[in-house]
Amino acid sequence: MKSVSVSWAKNNLSAILREIRGGAAVTITDHGVPVARLAPPASTRGIPPAAIELAQRGMLILPDREPGGDWAHGLPRPAVAMGGSAVAALLADREGTA
């Protein structure tokens, strides 16, 4: 990972952005102390636009890697079938009969 000073980064921002587009990460230092890290964004392929918007607002954390096609495999089935009652499912779950 490349490390550059604040003043060098300010004067050479275009060069830094070219490196980042190429996949590199750059650490910005102030008097030798790291203060920021610039890196390419994580891939957003396979992530719905609504989730990306929530992440930009700080309300959701996106995954570190692209979701696979079988991401939902192994998740429990919903307790309420189509047309069923959510209240009935909740009461049955509390009674242990679900």
C-alpha positions as CSV (number, residue, x, y, z in Angstrom):
1,M,0.0,0.0,0.0
2,K,1.4,3.4,-1.0
3,S,1.6,6.1,1.6
4,V,1.7,9.9,0.7
5,S,1.6,13.2,2.6
6,V,-1.4,15.4,2.6
7,S,0.4,18.1,0.6
8,W,1.5,15.6,-2.0
9,A,-2.0,14.1,-2.2
10,K,-3.5,17.6,-2.6
11,N,-1.1,18.4,-5.5
12,N,-1.4,15.0,-7.2
13,L,-5.0,14.0,-6.7
14,S,-5.4,12.9,-10.4
15,A,-2.5,10.6,-10.1
16,I,-3.8,9.1,-6.9
17,L,-7.2,8.5,-8.4
18,R,-5.6,6.7,-11.4
19,E,-3.8,4.3,-9.0
20,I,-7.1,3.7,-7.1
21,R,-9.0,3.0,-10.3
22,G,-6.3,0.4,-11.0
23,G,-7.1,-1.3,-7.7
24,A,-4.4,0.2,-5.4
25,A,-5.1,1.6,-1.9
26,V,-3.3,4.8,-0.8
27,T,-2.8,6.0,2.8
28,I,-2.7,9.7,3.4
29,T,-0.4,10.9,6.2
30,D,-0.2,14.2,8.1
31,H,3.4,14.7,9.5
32,G,4.0,11.0,9.1
33,V,0.8,9.9,11.0
34,P,-1.8,8.0,8.9
35,V,-5.1,10.0,8.8
36,A,-7.0,8.5,5.8
37,R,-7.1,5.5,3.5
38,L,-8.3,5.8,-0.1
39,A,-9.3,2.6,-1.8
40,P,-11.6,1.5,-4.6
41,P,-15.2,0.9,-3.6
42,A,-16.5,-2.6,-3.0
43,S,-18.3,-4.2,-5.9
44,T,-22.1,-3.5,-5.8
45,R,-23.0,-6.2,-8.4
46,G,-25.9,-8.2,-7.2
47,I,-26.9,-5.6,-4.6
48,P,-30.3,-3.8,-5.0
49,P,-30.1,0.0,-5.6
50,A,-32.3,0.5,-2.5
51,A,-29.7,-1.3,-0.3
52,I,-26.9,0.8,-1.8
53,E,-28.9,4.0,-1.0
54,L,-29.3,2.8,2.6
55,A,-25.6,2.1,2.9
56,Q,-24.8,5.6,1.6
57,R,-27.0,7.0,4.4
58,G,-25.2,4.9,6.9
59,M,-28.2,2.8,7.7
60,L,-26.9,-0.5,6.2
61,I,-23.5,-2.1,5.9
62,L,-22.8,-3.7,2.5
63,P,-21.2,-7.2,2.3
64,D,-17.4,-7.4,1.7
65,R,-17.9,-9.6,-1.3
66,E,-20.5,-10.1,-4.1
67,P,-23.5,-12.1,-2.9
68,G,-23.6,-15.6,-4.4
69,G,-26.6,-17.0,-6.3
70,D,-27.4,-19.3,-3.3
71,W,-27.2,-16.7,-0.6
72,A,-30.6,-17.6,0.8
73,H,-29.9,-21.3,0.9
74,G,-30.3,-22.6,4.4
75,L,-32.3,-19.7,5.7
76,P,-35.4,-20.8,7.7
77,R,-38.7,-20.7,5.9
78,P,-41.1,-17.9,6.8
79,A,-43.5,-19.0,9.6
80,V,-46.4,-17.4,7.9
81,A,-47.5,-19.0,4.6
82,M,-49.3,-17.0,2.0
83,G,-52.7,-16.0,3.3
84,G,-51.8,-17.1,6.9
85,S,-52.1,-15.0,10.0
86,A,-48.9,-13.4,11.5
87,V,-50.6,-13.2,14.9
88,A,-51.5,-16.9,14.8
89,A,-47.9,-17.8,13.8
90,L,-46.6,-15.7,16.7
91,L,-48.9,-17.2,19.2
92,A,-48.1,-20.8,18.0
93,D,-44.4,-20.0,18.2
94,R,-44.8,-18.7,21.8
95,E,-46.7,-21.8,22.8
96,G,-44.1,-24.0,21.1
97,T,-46.5,-25.6,18.7
98,A,-45.1,-24.1,15.5
